[in-house]
Structure formats: C-alpha cells, structure tokens
Amino acid sequence: MASSDIISIIAVLKAKPGKRVALKAALQALLLPTRQEPGNVEYQLFQLRDTPDIFYVREAWRGQQGLDAHIALPHFQAFILQMNELLAEPLRLDYLTAVEP
C-alpha cells in the first residue's frame, strides 16, 4: 500500500469538567482492541501536558475501508455512546497529509 493510501488523523477530545479521569479511561480502553484491527497502522493516545483535560489520538489507517471498519466495531461504538457524557465540545478530527522532501 502506498503511503498516499494511508489516512492519518489527529483526534482532539476535551473532557467536561470533572470527567478527565473517565475520558482517559474510555480512551485507554480503545488502545489495545484498535491496535489489533487489520486496518490500523498507528493508534497513540496523548494528554496535553499543560491542559490535561485535552487528549489527542494520533491514528493512521490503511485506506478508508480500514477507518470505516474501525468506526463500525463494537468497542468504538461503545465509546461513541459515551461521548456526550464525557466531552465538553464535539470531537474534532484533523486529517493530515504527509509532507515529504
């Protein structure tokens, strides 16, 4: 698969007041099952050092099919059901394009 076929995304998630620990736990629960998906290339969770209520997920997928399969799986659907309770603002997805020399 060419690198141009890889979909790279940064997801930005901001916890509601008092929900940081719950959001972190929900995001951590996604790590192992997502990394085991055949379409996954990368799935890393980060917490903003100076604003710990904000989390970033750096993810990469083998094409749109890999991403679509991820969204449909039970572990991600379970997370979607929790988003309104946990997030202070809508999930932001930033799609990235690699810049090569």
Secondary structure, DSSP 8 states (H G I E B T S, - for coil): --GGGEEEEEEEEEB-TT-HHHHHHHHHHHHHHHHTSTTEEEEEEEE-SSSTTEEEEEEEEEHHHHHHHHHHSHHHHHHHHHHHHHBSS--EEEEE-----
